[in-house]
C-alpha cells in the first residue's frame, strides 16, 4: 500500500518543472525575441541568468527528490536523469567546454531535469489527486 506524497513533494516537483520550462524559454525563445526588441537582448545574453537558474535548480531538485525519497525510494534511472540534467545546466552556465555548446547543453539539461521531476511526480499513484 503506497502513501500519498505530501503536498510539498508535489509542489517542489511542479516548481522544478516550471523552472526548467523558464530555462528552455530563456535559451530558445528570448534570443529570437531579442533580435526584434533590443531591451530583451540585455536579459537574453546576460551570463548571470544561467548562474541564477543553476542556483535555483540545485537546491530545488535536491529538496524535491530527497523528500520524495523519504516517502518511497527513488529509481536509479530517475537519479541518473536528474544528475545528468543538473550537469547539463551547470556545464551550460560555464564558459567551458565551449561557448558554442552553451545552448545545447542547457536545453538538454533542462529537458532531462524536467523529465526527472515529471517522472518523480508521476511515480506516485495519487500524485494528480487533489490534496
BALOVO-842232 format. One record per residue: x, y, z of N, C-alpha, C, O in turn; residue in one letter; residue number from 1. Coordinates in pm, 1 decimal, decimal comma. Layout:
% residues N
(r (X; Y; Z); (X; Y; Z); (X; Y; Z); (X; Y; Z); "A"; NUM)
...
% end
This chain:
% residues 131
(r (84,9; -117,2; 0,0); (0,0; 0,0; 0,0); (90,0; 124,2; 0,0); (173,8; 141,7; 88,4); "X"; 1)
(r (71,0; 209,4; -100,3); (153,9; 329,5; -107,1); (80,2; 446,5; -43,9); (-42,5; 456,3; -47,8); "X"; 2)
(r (159,8; 533,7; 13,7); (103,2; 652,2; 75,8); (103,8; 766,6; -24,0); (188,1; 772,2; -113,5); "X"; 3)
(r (9,4; 857,2; -7,9); (4,2; 976,4; -90,8); (120,9; 1066,7; -52,8); (142,3; 1093,2; 65,5); "X"; 4)
(r (198,4; 1115,3; -153,4); (311,8; 1202,1; -119,4); (260,8; 1333,1; -61,5); (153,7; 1380,7; -99,2); "X"; 5)
(r (336,5; 1390,7; 28,8); (295,2; 1519,2; 84,8); (284,8; 1625,1; -24,2); (354,0; 1618,5; -125,8); "X"; 6)
(r (198,8; 1721,3; -1,8); (179,8; 1829,7; -97,7); (312,4; 1898,5; -128,3); (335,0; 1940,5; -241,7); "X"; 7)
(r (399,7; 1910,7; -29,7); (526,9; 1979,5; -51,8); (613,0; 1907,0; -154,9); (683,9; 1972,3; -231,5); "X"; 8)
(r (608,6; 1773,3; -158,9); (686,1; 1698,1; -258,2); (635,7; 1733,3; -397,4); (714,9; 1761,2; -487,4); "X"; 9)
(r (505,4; 1732,1; -414,7); (448,4; 1764,2; -545,4); (474,0; 1910,5; -581,4); (497,0; 1942,7; -697,9); "X"; 10)
(r (470,2; 1997,8; -482,9); (494,9; 2139,5; -507,0); (638,3; 2162,5; -554,1); (661,4; 2240,5; -646,5); "X"; 11)
(r (734,2; 2095,6; -491,7); (873,8; 2110,5; -533,6); (893,5; 2057,4; -675,5); (963,8; 2119,7; -755,2); "X"; 12)
(r (832,8; 1943,7; -708,1); (844,1; 1891,2; -844,3); (781,5; 1987,2; -944,5); (839,2; 2013,1; -1050,1); "X"; 13)
(r (663,7; 2040,2; -912,2); (597,7; 2135,8; -1001,2); (685,0; 2259,5; -1020,7); (699,7; 2308,0; -1132,9); "X"; 14)
(r (742,6; 2310,3; -912,9); (828,6; 2428,4; -921,6); (951,6; 2398,6; -1007,2); (993,5; 2482,5; -1086,9); "X"; 15)
(r (1009,0; 2280,4; -991,2); (1127,9; 2243,9; -1069,4); (1093,8; 2228,8; -1217,3); (1171,8; 2270,5; -1302,9); "X"; 16)
(r (978,8; 2170,0; -1248,4); (936,0; 2157,6; -1388,5); (914,6; 2296,8; -1447,6); (954,1; 2322,7; -1561,3); "X"; 17)
(r (853,1; 2385,2; -1371,8); (830,6; 2522,8; -1418,0); (962,5; 2595,2; -1441,8); (977,1; 2666,5; -1541,1); "X"; 18)
(r (1058,5; 2577,5; -1351,6); (1189,6; 2639,8; -1367,7); (1259,4; 2588,1; -1493,3); (1323,0; 2665,1; -1565,2); "X"; 19)
(r (1247,7; 2458,6; -1519,7); (1306,9; 2403,1; -1642,0); (1241,4; 2463,7; -1765,1); (1308,7; 2491,1; -1864,4); "X"; 20)
(r (1111,1; 2484,4; -1758,9); (1041,3; 2548,6; -1870,0); (1089,2; 2690,9; -1892,7); (1107,4; 2733,3; -2006,9); "X"; 21)
(r (1109,9; 2765,2; -1783,7); (1163,4; 2900,9; -1796,4); (1303,3; 2899,5; -1856,3); (1338,7; 2986,3; -1936,1); "X"; 22)
(r (1380,9; 2801,8; -1817,8); (1516,6; 2788,3; -1869,9); (1511,4; 2764,0; -2021,5); (1586,8; 2824,9; -2097,4); "X"; 23)
(r (1422,0; 2674,6; -2064,1); (1407,2; 2648,2; -2207,7); (1360,2; 2773,7; -2281,1); (1409,1; 2804,6; -2389,7); "X"; 24)
(r (1266,2; 2845,0; -2222,0); (1218,3; 2968,8; -2282,0); (1332,9; 3068,4; -2297,9); (1346,9; 3133,4; -2401,6); "X"; 25)
(r (1414,4; 3078,9; -2193,3); (1529,3; 3169,5; -2198,7); (1624,1; 3130,2; -2312,2); (1670,2; 3215,7; -2387,8); "X"; 26)
(r (1652,4; 3001,3; -2323,6); (1750,9; 2956,1; -2422,6); (1699,0; 2960,0; -2566,2); (1774,1; 2991,3; -2658,6); "X"; 27)
(r (1572,9; 2928,9; -2584,8); (1521,7; 2914,5; -2720,5); (1442,9; 3035,0; -2771,8); (1459,2; 3074,4; -2887,3); "X"; 28)
(r (1358,8; 3093,4; -2688,3); (1270,3; 3199,5; -2736,7); (1330,4; 3339,2; -2721,8); (1316,3; 3422,3; -2811,5); "X"; 29)
(r (1396,2; 3365,3; -2611,2); (1446,0; 3501,6; -2588,6); (1547,6; 3548,2; -2691,8); (1541,6; 3664,2; -2732,3); "X"; 30)
(r (1640,2; 3464,4; -2736,4); (1732,3; 3513,4; -2839,6); (1660,4; 3555,2; -2968,3); (1702,8; 3649,8; -3034,7); "X"; 31)
(r (1552,7; 3485,7; -3003,7); (1475,3; 3523,1; -3122,4); (1404,2; 3656,2; -3098,4); (1407,0; 3745,5; -3183,2); "X"; 32)
(r (1340,2; 3668,1; -2981,5); (1272,8; 3793,5; -2948,5); (1371,4; 3909,0; -2935,1); (1339,8; 4023,0; -2969,1); "X"; 33)
(r (1489,9; 3878,8; -2885,8); (1590,8; 3982,4; -2865,2); (1632,3; 4047,9; -2996,8); (1671,7; 4164,5; -2998,2); "X"; 34)
(r (1623,8; 3974,9; -3105,3); (1657,9; 4031,8; -3235,1); (1560,8; 4144,1; -3272,7); (1595,8; 4235,7; -3347,1); "X"; 35)
(r (1439,2; 4135,3; -3220,1); (1337,3; 4234,9; -3251,7); (1324,2; 4342,3; -3143,9); (1281,5; 4454,2; -3172,7); "X"; 36)
(r (1359,7; 4309,6; -3023,0); (1346,3; 4404,0; -2912,1); (1480,6; 4418,1; -2840,5); (1515,7; 4331,3; -2760,5); "X"; 37)
(r (1555,0; 4522,2; -2866,0); (1687,6; 4538,9; -2805,8); (1687,7; 4532,4; -2653,2); (1787,5; 4490,8; -2594,4); "X"; 38)
(r (1580,5; 4571,7; -2588,8); (1574,6; 4566,0; -2442,7); (1586,7; 4421,9; -2393,2); (1652,7; 4396,5; -2292,5); "X"; 39)
(r (1524,1; 4328,2; -2462,6); (1531,4; 4187,6; -2423,1); (1671,3; 4129,6; -2446,1); (1710,7; 4033,7; -2379,8); "X"; 40)
(r (1745,0; 4187,4; -2539,0); (1878,6; 4135,2; -2568,4); (1967,5; 4138,9; -2445,2); (2049,7; 4049,5; -2425,1); "X"; 41)
(r (1951,8; 4241,0; -2363,4); (2032,9; 4251,9; -2242,2); (2006,1; 4134,2; -2150,4); (2099,9; 4076,8; -2095,0); "X"; 42)
(r (1879,0; 4096,7; -2133,0); (1843,3; 3985,0; -2045,3); (1876,0; 3850,7; -2109,5); (1919,9; 3757,9; -2041,5); "X"; 43)
(r (1854,6; 3840,5; -2239,7); (1876,6; 3712,9; -2308,9); (2024,1; 3673,8; -2310,2); (2056,5; 3555,1; -2307,2); "X"; 44)
(r (2112,4; 3771,0; -2314,5); (2254,8; 3742,9; -2322,4); (2326,6; 3751,0; -2187,6); (2446,6; 3724,4; -2180,3); "X"; 45)
(r (2256,2; 3786,6; -2082,8); (2319,0; 3804,3; -1951,6); (2367,9; 3670,3; -1897,1); (2291,9; 3573,9; -1887,5); "X"; 46)
(r (2494,7; 3666,3; -1861,9); (2554,0; 3543,3; -1809,3); (2500,3; 3508,0; -1670,0); (2495,7; 3390,5; -1633,7); "X"; 47)
(r (2460,3; 3607,8; -1592,7); (2409,9; 3582,7; -1457,7); (2282,3; 3500,2; -1459,4); (2251,0; 3432,8; -1361,3); "X"; 48)
(r (2207,5; 3504,5; -1570,7); (2081,4; 3430,6; -1578,8); (2109,0; 3280,4; -1568,0); (2035,7; 3208,7; -1499,8); "X"; 49)
(r (2213,3; 3232,9; -1634,4); (2246,9; 3089,6; -1628,7); (2286,4; 3049,8; -1486,8); (2244,4; 2945,7; -1436,4); "X"; 50)
(r (2366,4; 3132,6; -1424,3); (2406,8; 3103,6; -1286,4); (2285,6; 3104,3; -1193,6); (2277,7; 3023,6; -1101,0); "X"; 51)
(r (2191,9; 3194,6; -1218,0); (2071,2; 3200,9; -1134,7); (1986,8; 3074,9; -1151,8); (1935,2; 3021,5; -1053,6); "X"; 52)
(r (1972,0; 3026,8; -1275,8); (1895,6; 2903,5; -1297,7); (1960,3; 2785,4; -1225,2); (1891,1; 2705,6; -1161,8); "X"; 53)
(r (2091,1; 2774,7; -1234,5); (2161,2; 2665,7; -1165,8); (2147,2; 2681,1; -1014,2); (2125,0; 2583,0; -943,1); "X"; 54)
(r (2160,4; 2804,3; -965,4); (2149,7; 2829,7; -821,3); (2011,6; 2792,9; -767,6); (2000,2; 2748,4; -653,4); "X"; 55)
(r (1908,2; 2810,3; -846,5); (1773,5; 2769,5; -804,4); (1751,2; 2620,4; -826,5); (1688,1; 2554,1; -744,1); "X"; 56)
(r (1802,4; 2567,5; -937,2); (1775,9; 2428,1; -973,4); (1839,7; 2329,1; -875,5); (1777,3; 2229,5; -839,0); "X"; 57)
(r (1961,9; 2355,5; -833,4); (2030,5; 2260,8; -744,6); (1954,9; 2235,9; -613,8); (1923,7; 2120,6; -584,0); "X"; 58)
(r (1924,5; 2338,6; -535,1); (1853,3; 2311,1; -409,5); (1708,6; 2266,4; -431,7); (1655,9; 2186,7; -354,1); "X"; 59)
(r (1644,8; 2316,8; -535,9); (1506,6; 2278,0; -563,2); (1499,0; 2130,0; -598,3); (1413,9; 2057,6; -546,5); "X"; 60)
(r (1587,2; 2085,5; -685,6); (1590,6; 1944,4; -723,0); (1629,0; 1857,4; -604,2); (1565,9; 1754,9; -578,1); "X"; 61)
(r (1732,4; 1898,8; -533,1); (1775,1; 1821,1; -416,7); (1664,6; 1805,4; -313,9); (1643,0; 1695,9; -262,0); "X"; 62)
(r (1594,5; 1914,1; -284,3); (1486,2; 1908,4; -185,9); (1371,1; 1822,3; -234,7); (1319,3; 1739,3; -160,0); "X"; 63)
(r (1330,9; 1841,7; -360,0); (1218,9; 1764,3; -415,2); (1248,8; 1614,8; -413,5); (1165,4; 1534,6; -371,6); "X"; 64)
(r (1366,9; 1578,3; -458,8); (1399,6; 1435,5; -466,7); (1426,0; 1375,5; -328,9); (1392,0; 1259,7; -304,9); "X"; 65)
(r (1485,1; 1451,4; -239,4); (1508,4; 1400,0; -104,1); (1376,0; 1373,6; -33,9); (1358,7; 1269,6; 29,7); "X"; 66)
(r (1283,1; 1467,0; -45,2); (1152,2; 1449,5; 19,5); (1077,7; 1331,3; -41,0); (1013,3; 1254,6; 30,6); "X"; 67)
(r (1086,3; 1316,9; -171,4); (1020,2; 1203,7; -237,4); (1086,3; 1072,6; -196,1); (1017,8; 972,5; -175,0); "X"; 68)
(r (1218,0; 1072,5; -184,6); (1291,4; 952,0; -146,5); (1253,8; 906,4; -5,9); (1249,2; 786,4; 21,0); "X"; 69)
(r (1227,1; 1000,2; 83,2); (1188,1; 964,3; 219,6); (1053,2; 891,8; 220,5); (1026,0; 811,6; 309,9); "X"; 70)
(r (969,6; 920,3; 121,3); (839,8; 854,0; 110,9); (851,0; 718,8; 40,9); (786,2; 621,5; 79,6); "X"; 71)
(r (934,0; 714,9; -62,1); (946,4; 595,2; -146,3); (1080,6; 603,9; -218,2); (1107,8; 704,2; -284,1); "X"; 72)
(r (1164,6; 501,9; -207,5); (1298,2; 508,6; -268,4); (1293,4; 545,2; -417,2); (1206,4; 499,7; -491,4); "X"; 73)
(r (1387,8; 627,4; -457,7); (1394,5; 672,2; -596,8); (1456,8; 565,1; -685,1); (1553,3; 500,4; -644,7); "X"; 74)
(r (1402,8; 545,5; -805,1); (1467,2; 453,5; -900,2); (1601,9; 511,8; -944,6); (1616,9; 633,6; -954,4); "X"; 75)
(r (1697,6; 426,1; -970,8); (1830,6; 469,3; -1012,6); (1823,9; 553,7; -1140,0); (1896,4; 652,3; -1153,1); "X"; 76)
(r (1737,9; 515,6; -1232,8); (1724,7; 590,9; -1357,9); (1681,0; 734,0; -1334,9); (1726,2; 824,6; -1404,9); "X"; 77)
(r (1594,0; 755,5; -1238,3); (1548,4; 890,2; -1206,1); (1663,3; 973,2; -1151,0); (1678,4; 1090,3; -1185,8); "X"; 78)
(r (1743,0; 913,2; -1066,3); (1858,6; 982,8; -1008,9); (1958,4; 1018,4; -1119,2); (2010,0; 1130,1; -1122,7); "X"; 79)
(r (1985,3; 924,4; -1208,3); (2079,2; 948,2; -1318,6); (2027,2; 1060,0; -1408,8); (2104,2; 1145,8; -1451,9); "X"; 80)
(r (1897,1; 1059,3; -1437,5); (1837,0; 1162,5; -1520,8); (1848,4; 1300,6; -1454,6); (1881,7; 1398,9; -1520,8); "X"; 81)
(r (1821,2; 1307,3; -1325,9); (1829,7; 1434,8; -1253,3); (1973,7; 1485,4; -1247,4); (1999,2; 1603,3; -1271,8); "X"; 82)
(r (2066,9; 1397,4; -1215,3); (2208,3; 1437,8; -1207,5); (2259,1; 1479,5; -1346,5); (2333,4; 1576,8; -1359,3); "X"; 83)
(r (2218,9; 1406,1; -1448,5); (2257,0; 1443,2; -1585,2); (2201,1; 1578,7; -1624,4); (2269,4; 1658,4; -1688,7); "X"; 84)
(r (2077,0; 1604,9; -1585,8); (2016,3; 1734,4; -1614,9); (2087,1; 1848,0; -1543,8); (2116,1; 1951,6; -1603,7); "X"; 85)
(r (2114,8; 1828,4; -1415,7); (2187,1; 1931,3; -1340,1); (2326,5; 1954,1; -1397,5); (2374,0; 2067,6; -1403,1); "X"; 86)
(r (2391,4; 1847,4; -1439,6); (2524,5; 1859,6; -1500,1); (2517,8; 1939,7; -1629,9); (2603,3; 2024,6; -1655,2); "X"; 87)
(r (2416,0; 1912,9; -1712,2); (2398,6; 1988,6; -1836,2); (2376,9; 2136,7; -1809,1); (2433,9; 2221,9; -1877,2); "X"; 88)
(r (2293,8; 2167,3; -1708,8); (2271,1; 2308,1; -1673,6); (2399,6; 2373,9; -1626,1); (2431,1; 2486,7; -1664,2); "X"; 89)
(r (2473,1; 2302,3; -1542,9); (2597,0; 2357,7; -1488,6); (2699,7; 2380,4; -1598,7); (2761,8; 2486,5; -1604,2); "X"; 90)
(r (2718,4; 2282,2; -1686,5); (2814,4; 2297,7; -1796,6); (2771,9; 2408,6; -1892,9); (2856,3; 2479,6; -1947,7); "X"; 91)
(r (2640,3; 2423,1; -1913,3); (2591,0; 2529,9; -1999,8); (2615,0; 2667,7; -1940,9); (2627,8; 2765,7; -2014,3); "X"; 92)
(r (2621,1; 2675,6; -1808,3); (2642,8; 2803,8; -1741,0); (2791,1; 2842,1; -1736,0); (2824,8; 2958,4; -1713,8); "X"; 93)
(r (2878,1; 2745,1; -1756,4); (3022,2; 2771,5; -1751,0); (3075,8; 2809,7; -1889,1); (3019,3; 2768,7; -1990,5); "X"; 94)
(r (3183,5; 2887,2; -1894,2); (3241,7; 2921,9; -2024,0); (3315,1; 2803,5; -2088,7); (3354,2; 2810,5; -2205,2); "X"; 95)
(r (3333,1; 2697,8; -2014,2); (3398,8; 2577,4; -2064,9); (3293,9; 2470,4; -2080,5); (3203,4; 2472,3; -1997,0); "X"; 96)
(r (3291,1; 2379,8; -2171,3); (3396,8; 2343,2; -2264,1); (3404,2; 2434,8; -2385,6); (3512,5; 2456,5; -2439,8); "X"; 97)
(r (3289,9; 2489,1; -2429,5); (3293,2; 2583,5; -2541,8); (3164,7; 2664,6; -2539,8); (3057,8; 2614,1; -2505,5); "X"; 98)
(r (3177,0; 2789,4; -2576,6); (3058,8; 2875,8; -2578,1); (2953,5; 2825,1; -2676,1); (2833,8; 2844,3; -2654,6); "X"; 99)
(r (2998,1; 2760,3; -2783,6); (2904,1; 2708,8; -2883,8); (2817,8; 2594,9; -2828,9); (2713,4; 2563,9; -2886,3); "X"; 100)
(r (2859,7; 2532,8; -2719,4); (2781,9; 2424,3; -2658,4); (2685,2; 2472,9; -2550,8); (2610,6; 2393,1; -2494,0); "X"; 101)
(r (2686,0; 2602,8; -2522,5); (2604,5; 2657,4; -2414,6); (2456,4; 2623,7; -2431,5); (2394,5; 2570,4; -2339,5); "X"; 102)
(r (2400,1; 2653,7; -2546,0); (2256,3; 2630,4; -2567,1); (2224,2; 2480,9; -2571,4); (2131,3; 2438,3; -2502,8); "X"; 103)
(r (2297,0; 2398,7; -2649,0); (2262,5; 2256,3; -2649,9); (2273,2; 2190,3; -2511,3); (2188,1; 2109,5; -2474,2); "X"; 104)
(r (2377,5; 2224,8; -2435,6); (2392,8; 2166,9; -2301,8); (2281,0; 2212,1; -2208,5); (2228,0; 2131,9; -2131,5); "X"; 105)
(r (2245,4; 2338,7; -2214,9); (2141,6; 2391,7; -2127,8); (2005,0; 2334,6; -2164,4); (1927,4; 2298,3; -2076,0); "X"; 106)
(r (1975,6; 2326,6; -2292,7); (1846,9; 2271,1; -2336,7); (1837,2; 2123,8; -2298,4); (1735,2; 2080,1; -2245,1); "X"; 107)
(r (1942,1; 2047,7; -2325,0); (1940,9; 1905,3; -2288,7); (1928,5; 1889,2; -2137,3); (1852,4; 1804,9; -2089,7); "X"; 108)
(r (2002,6; 1969,1; -2062,1); (1994,0; 1962,5; -1916,3); (1856,3; 1996,7; -1865,1); (1804,9; 1929,8; -1775,4); "X"; 109)
(r (1795,3; 2100,7; -1921,1); (1660,7; 2140,4; -1878,8); (1558,5; 2031,2; -1908,7); (1473,2; 2000,4; -1825,4); "X"; 110)
(r (1567,6; 1973,7; -2027,1); (1473,9; 1866,7; -2063,3); (1492,4; 1743,4; -1974,8); (1395,0; 1681,3; -1932,3); "X"; 111)
(r (1617,4; 1709,0; -1948,0); (1643,4; 1593,6; -1861,0); (1592,0; 1619,6; -1719,7); (1530,9; 1531,9; -1658,6); "X"; 112)
(r (1616,3; 1738,4; -1668,5); (1573,8; 1771,7; -1533,3); (1421,5; 1777,0; -1523,0); (1363,9; 1726,1; -1426,9); "X"; 113)
(r (1357,0; 1837,7; -1620,8); (1210,5; 1840,1; -1620,8); (1154,8; 1698,5; -1630,1); (1055,6; 1666,6; -1564,7); "X"; 114)
(r (1217,6; 1613,8; -1710,4); (1174,2; 1473,8; -1722,7); (1189,0; 1399,5; -1590,6); (1102,3; 1320,6; -1553,0); "X"; 115)
(r (1298,5; 1424,8; -1520,7); (1319,9; 1359,3; -1391,1); (1211,6; 1401,5; -1291,5); (1157,9; 1318,0; -1218,9); "X"; 116)
(r (1180,4; 1529,3; -1288,5); (1077,4; 1575,8; -1195,9); (938,7; 1527,1; -1236,3); (856,7; 1496,2; -1149,8); "X"; 117)
(r (911,4; 1519,8; -1365,4); (783,4; 1466,5; -1411,1); (772,4; 1318,4; -1374,6); (666,8; 1273,2; -1330,3); "X"; 118)
(r (878,9; 1244,4; -1392,5); (881,8; 1102,7; -1354,5); (858,2; 1089,8; -1204,2); (779,9; 1005,6; -1160,1); "X"; 119)
(r (925,5; 1172,8; -1126,7); (909,2; 1168,7; -981,8); (764,7; 1198,5; -943,6); (709,3; 1134,9; -853,9); "X"; 120)
(r (704,9; 1293,5; -1010,4); (566,5; 1331,5; -983,1); (472,4; 1216,2; -1018,1); (383,0; 1182,9; -940,3); "X"; 121)
(r (492,7; 1155,7; -1134,7); (401,1; 1051,5; -1183,0); (420,9; 915,2; -1116,9); (333,1; 829,5; -1127,4); "X"; 122)
(r (531,1; 893,1; -1050,6); (554,4; 761,5; -991,4); (471,0; 739,1; -866,6); (462,8; 627,1; -816,2); "X"; 123)
(r (409,3; 844,8; -816,9); (319,7; 831,4; -702,9); (178,2; 812,4; -754,8); (130,3; 894,9; -832,6); "X"; 124)
(r (110,1; 706,3; -714,3); (-23,6; 675,7; -767,1); (-125,2; 788,2; -748,5); (-216,4; 803,5; -829,6); "X"; 125)
(r (-109,8; 865,8; -643,1); (-207,7; 970,6; -614,4); (-152,7; 1109,8; -642,0); (-203,6; 1208,3; -588,5); "X"; 126)
(r (-50,7; 1118,7; -723,7); (16,5; 1246,4; -743,1); (-73,8; 1352,1; -806,1); (-57,4; 1471,1; -779,1); "X"; 127)
(r (-167,9; 1310,6; -888,8); (-251,4; 1409,0; -955,2); (-385,9; 1427,1; -886,9); (-471,9; 1499,4; -937,3); "X"; 128)
(r (-404,9; 1362,4; -773,2); (-529,1; 1379,5; -697,6); (-523,1; 1509,1; -617,0); (-415,5; 1554,4; -577,9); "X"; 129)
(r (-637,4; 1566,5; -593,5); (-643,2; 1690,4; -514,6); (-605,3; 1662,3; -369,9); (-635,1; 1555,8; -315,8); "X"; 130)
(r (-539,3; 1759,4; -308,3); (-494,8; 1742,9; -168,6); (-608,9; 1765,9; -75,4); (-592,1; 1756,7; 46,2); "X"; 131)
% end
